Amino acid sequence: MIPLYQYSSFSNSQEIDRLGEIMRQCFGSSPSDWERYVNLLSTENFRILRQGDRIIAGLAIYQMGQWFGGQNVPLAGIAAVGVAPEARGKGAARELLTKTIQELYSSQIAISALYPATQALYRQVGYEQGGSYCKWELPIASIQLKERDLSMYKVSLRERHLFENTYNQQAQINNGNLARHSAIWTQILESEKEKEIYAYLIGSETAPEGYIIFTQNETTIEIRDWVLLNAWAARRLWTFLADHRSMIETVIWRGASVNPFTLLLPEQTAKITSQMIWLLRIVNVPLALSLRGYPTQLEAELHLDVRDDLIAANNGKFCLKVSQGRGEVSQGGKGYFQIDIRSLASLYTSFLSPQQQQRLGYLQTTSEALETANLIFFGDRPWMADFF
């Protein structure tokens, strides 16, 4: 008997074209958009679902990393999940995601993240809210800073290594920031709409203390990417933006729900205008827990009992031993901390505290294990500045 669905990667150019037709209808994109997207990610990073001899669904996978507790954890970013309209409502999307997660587990990928069009579908396969992605707006006239001690240098977008090195210094101290896929860097540094992109380094040209990459129109500066490694760089950048006030009214950026560098502004004029919550899935429980970073002075054990309906090897009891900032996971233990795979994702990222999870009814545990978990997963609220 032929299975209802067959999951695979592309085998020929006709399959690429067929998935492109589905994606264009799902997302309202053009043929050139699809061609550029395939070239950015390369064909081996797409998966398709067939019903008989027809391709009815597909998705893209960004193989990269995500920083948690100061450690880079192998991540599969899932994007462009699309199902042909005539095949919807029959479980195709869930089957596609289930097969993808099982493949990721077999490939020793620890975690997976995505931006949901709908939470219900992704929760069915173990994803849960993991961190924030916020759009900010700031009236430039309200900045009112005049600090120019640091130099700023206009640089070529081809100086990618300078941006990457500086970005990595910031990313590793922020839960949820990406160890970026090359496609994300390309999307930042290359304009697909003939719009000019400007880039400036802050401080030294060889060891910058920050940078900004942006576009502008008649009234708005939109920051595509920026890094600020200290308060001096932040003050210099706010001043740089304020120096555009004769023409520009507003600056826009994307990032965390709390930006500490806005405290350097005289008033609370920077506002969040929209927010999305990205989702995370723990693909491999022992691998994810062992690769994450933890508080360096903490010596502790947490005895977990995990439930996962999709990956059988994630079910059962695990003992997490934390020492000198690293975790070691073994099977077995006392199972005092009972949690399902979805709730473990929000705990893992530090998006929700153990106490918040307990109040929601998402875990059962002892008071001692609850306090241990609070120490182990303590950290800044997770966020991303990148959409994929």
C-alpha positions in Angstrom: 0.0 0.0 0.0 1.4 3.4 -1.0 1.7 5.8 2.1 -0.7 8.7 2.0 2.3 11.1 2.0 5.9 10.8 1.0 8.6 13.2 2.4 11.8 14.0 0.6 14.2 16.6 -0.7 14.2 17.8 -4.3 15.2 15.3 -7.0 14.9 17.5 -10.1 14.3 21.1 -11.3 10.6 20.4 -12.0 10.0 19.8 -8.3 11.7 23.1 -7.5 9.3 24.9 -9.9 6.3 23.1 -8.5 7.1 24.1 -4.9 7.7 27.6 -6.2 4.2 27.7 -7.5 2.8 26.7 -4.1 5.0 29.2 -2.3 4.1 32.1 -4.6 0.4 31.4 -4.0 0.8 31.0 -0.2 2.9 34.1 0.3 2.1 36.3 -2.6 5.6 36.4 -3.9 6.9 36.7 -7.4 8.9 34.1 -9.5 12.0 36.2 -9.1 11.5 36.2 -5.3 11.3 32.4 -5.3 14.4 32.1 -7.5 16.4 34.4 -5.2 15.2 32.5 -2.1 16.3 29.1 -3.5 19.6 30.5 -4.5 20.1 32.0 -1.0 19.4 28.8 0.9 20.4 26.2 -1.9 18.2 23.4 -2.9 19.4 20.8 -0.4 17.8 22.9 2.4 14.2 22.4 1.2 11.9 19.6 2.0 8.7 18.6 0.1 5.7 16.4 0.7 4.0 14.4 -2.0 0.6 12.8 -2.3 0.9 10.2 -5.0 2.9 11.9 -7.7 1.9 15.5 -6.8 3.9 17.8 -4.6 1.4 19.4 -2.2 3.6 21.1 0.5 7.1 22.1 1.4 9.4 24.1 3.7 12.9 25.5 4.1 15.5 24.8 6.7 18.2 27.3 7.9 21.0 25.3 9.4 22.6 27.6 12.0 22.9 28.1 15.7 21.3 30.0 18.6 22.9 31.4 21.7 21.7 30.3 25.1 23.7 30.8 28.3 26.7 32.0 26.3 26.8 28.8 24.2 26.0 28.2 20.5 23.4 25.5 20.2 22.9 23.8 16.8 19.5 25.1 15.5 17.3 24.4 12.5 15.3 27.4 11.6 12.1 26.4 9.8 10.7 28.8 7.3 8.3 29.1 4.3 6.0 26.3 5.4 3.4 26.2 2.6 0.6 23.8 1.6 -1.3 23.9 -1.7 -4.8 25.3 -1.1 -6.5 22.1 -2.4 -4.5 20.0 0.0 -5.2 21.9 3.2 -7.2 20.7 6.2 -6.1 17.1 5.7 -3.0 16.9 8.0 -0.4 17.6 5.3 1.3 20.4 7.2 1.5 18.4 10.4 2.9 15.4 8.5 5.5 17.6 6.8 6.6 19.1 10.2 6.6 15.7 11.9 8.9 14.2 9.3 11.2 17.2 9.4 11.5 17.1 13.2 12.3 13.4 13.0 14.9 14.0 10.4 16.5 16.8 12.5 16.7 14.4 15.5 18.4 11.8 13.3 20.9 14.6 12.2 21.8 15.5 15.8 20.2 18.9 15.7 19.4 20.1 19.2 16.7 22.7 18.8 14.4 24.2 16.1 12.8 27.6 15.9 10.3 29.3 13.6 8.0 32.3 13.3 4.4 31.0 13.4 1.5 32.1 11.1 -0.6 30.1 13.5 0.4 28.7 16.9 -2.1 25.8 16.9 -0.3 23.8 14.1 3.2 24.1 15.6 2.1 23.4 19.1 0.7 20.0 17.8 4.3 19.0 17.0 6.0 20.3 20.1 6.8 24.0 19.5 6.1 26.6 22.1 6.7 30.4 22.7 10.4 31.0 23.0 11.2 34.7 22.7 10.4 38.1 21.3 10.9 40.0 18.0 9.8 43.6 18.4 9.6 46.5 16.0 10.6 49.8 17.6 10.1 53.4 16.5 11.9 56.5 17.8 11.3 60.2 16.8 14.8 61.4 15.9 14.0 64.9 17.3 13.7 63.4 20.8 17.2 62.0 20.9 19.0 65.2 22.0 22.4 63.7 22.5 25.6 65.3 21.3 28.4 62.9 22.1 31.0 62.5 19.4 34.1 61.2 21.2 34.2 58.1 19.1 34.8 58.2 15.4 32.4 56.8 12.8 33.7 55.4 9.5 31.6 54.7 6.4 32.6 51.3 5.1 31.8 49.0 2.2 29.2 46.3 2.6 31.9 43.9 1.4 33.6 44.2 4.8 31.4 41.4 6.0 34.1 39.9 8.3 34.1 43.1 10.4 30.4 43.0 10.9 30.3 39.3 11.7 33.1 39.5 14.3 31.4 42.4 16.0 28.0 40.9 15.8 29.2 37.6 17.4 30.5 39.5 20.4 27.0 40.8 21.1 25.1 37.7 20.1 26.8 35.3 22.5 25.7 37.3 25.6 22.0 37.5 24.5 19.7 34.5 24.9 18.0 33.7 21.5 20.4 35.6 19.2 21.3 33.7 16.1 24.7 32.3 15.0 23.5 33.5 11.6 23.2 31.5 8.5 25.0 33.1 5.5 21.6 33.7 3.9 20.6 36.0 6.7 23.8 38.0 6.3 23.1 38.3 2.5 19.6 39.5 3.2 21.0 42.2 5.5 23.8 43.3 3.2 22.2 43.1 -0.2 19.1 45.0 -1.3 16.6 43.2 -3.5 14.8 46.4 -4.4 17.6 48.7 -5.7 17.5 50.6 -2.4 20.8 52.0 -1.2 22.3 50.5 2.0 24.6 52.4 4.2 27.1 51.0 6.7 29.2 52.7 9.4 31.6 51.4 12.0 31.8 53.0 15.5 35.2 53.5 17.1 38.2 51.7 15.6 38.2 50.6 12.0 40.0 47.4 12.8 38.3 46.6 16.2 35.0 48.4 16.1 32.8 49.0 19.2 29.7 48.8 17.1 28.2 49.3 13.7 25.0 50.3 12.0 23.6 49.1 8.6 20.6 51.0 7.4 18.4 52.4 4.6 16.6 55.7 4.5 13.9 57.5 2.6 12.5 61.0 2.8 11.4 60.7 6.4 12.6 57.4 7.9 15.8 55.6 8.7 15.3 51.8 8.9 18.0 49.9 10.6 18.7 46.6 9.0 21.3 45.6 11.6 23.2 47.2 14.4 25.5 46.2 17.2 26.5 48.3 20.3 29.1 46.8 22.5 29.1 49.5 25.2 27.5 52.7 26.3 30.0 54.9 24.5 29.2 53.3 21.2 25.5 53.7 22.0 25.8 57.4 22.8 27.8 58.0 19.6 25.2 56.1 17.5 22.3 58.0 19.0 24.1 61.2 18.2 24.8 60.0 14.7 21.1 59.4 14.2 20.2 62.7 15.8 22.4 64.5 13.2 19.9 63.4 10.6 17.1 65.4 12.2 16.9 68.1 9.5 15.5 65.6 7.0 14.6 62.4 8.9 11.7 62.1 11.4 11.8 58.5 12.6 14.2 55.7 13.1 12.9 52.1 13.1 14.7 48.9 14.3 13.8 45.3 15.4 15.0 43.5 18.4 14.3 42.8 22.1 11.3 43.8 24.1 13.7 45.7 26.4 16.6 47.6 24.9 19.0 48.8 27.6 20.5 51.4 25.4 17.2 53.4 25.2 17.9 54.3 28.9 20.6 56.7 27.6 17.8 58.7 25.9 16.5 61.7 27.9 12.8 60.5 27.7 10.8 57.4 27.0 10.2 58.3 23.4 11.2 54.9 21.9 8.1 52.8 21.5 7.4 49.2 20.5 4.9 49.3 17.6 4.5 45.6 17.0 5.7 42.3 18.5 5.9 38.7 17.4 6.7 35.8 19.6 8.9 33.1 17.9 8.5 29.5 18.8 11.1 26.9 19.8 11.1 23.1 19.9 13.5 20.9 21.8 14.4 18.3 19.1 16.9 16.3 21.2 16.4 16.7 25.0 19.8 15.4 26.3 21.7 17.1 23.5 20.0 20.5 23.9 20.4 20.4 27.7 24.0 19.5 27.5 25.0 22.1 24.9 23.2 25.1 26.6 25.3 27.3 28.9 24.4 27.8 32.6 25.5 30.1 35.5 29.2 29.5 36.0 29.1 29.5 39.8 26.2 27.0 40.1 26.6 23.4 41.1 23.2 21.7 40.9 21.2 18.7 39.7 17.7 18.7 38.2 15.8 15.4 37.9 13.4 15.8 34.9 10.6 13.6 33.6 9.8 14.7 30.0 6.9 13.9 27.8 7.2 14.1 24.0 4.6 12.5 21.8 6.7 12.8 18.6 10.3 11.7 19.5 10.2 8.6 21.7 13.8 9.0 22.8 12.9 12.3 24.5 10.4 10.6 26.8 11.3 9.6 30.3 13.6 10.6 33.1 16.8 12.6 32.7 19.3 14.0 35.2 20.8 17.3 34.4 24.0 18.0 36.3 25.3 21.6 36.1 28.9 22.5 37.0 31.2 25.3 35.9 28.7 26.7 33.5 28.1 23.4 31.5 25.5 20.7 31.7 25.9 16.9 31.7 22.8 14.8 31.0 22.2 11.2 31.9 19.2 9.0 31.5 17.3 8.0 34.7 17.0 9.9 37.9 14.2 10.6 40.3 11.9 12.5 37.9 10.9 15.2 40.4 10.4 17.9 37.6 7.6 16.7 35.3 7.2 18.7 32.1 6.1 18.2 28.5 8.3 19.0 25.5 6.5 22.3 24.7 6.8 23.7 28.2 10.4 22.7 28.3 11.1 24.9 25.3 9.8 28.1 27.1 11.9 27.1 30.2 15.0 26.4 28.1 15.1 29.8 26.5 14.3 31.6 29.8 11.1 33.0 28.2 9.0 31.7 31.2 10.3 31.0 34.7 9.6 27.7 36.4 7.1 29.5 38.8 5.2 30.9 35.8 5.0 27.5 34.2 3.8 26.0 37.5 1.1 28.6 37.8 -0.1 27.8 34.3 -0.3 24.1 35.2 2.5 23.3 32.7 4.6 21.3 35.2 4.4 19.3 38.3 7.4 19.4 40.7 8.6 19.7 44.3 9.4 23.1 45.9 13.1 22.1 46.0 13.3 21.1 42.3 11.4 24.3 41.4 14.0 26.5 43.1 16.8 24.5 41.5 15.2 25.0 38.0 14.9 28.7 38.7 18.6 28.9 39.4 19.6 26.8 36.4 17.5 28.5 33.8 17.9 32.1 35.1 18.8 34.6 32.4 17.8 37.6 30.3 14.6 37.4 28.3 15.3 35.8 24.9 15.0 37.7 21.7 15.9 37.8 18.0 16.5 40.7 15.6 16.4 38.4 12.6 13.3 37.2 10.8 13.5 34.1 8.7 
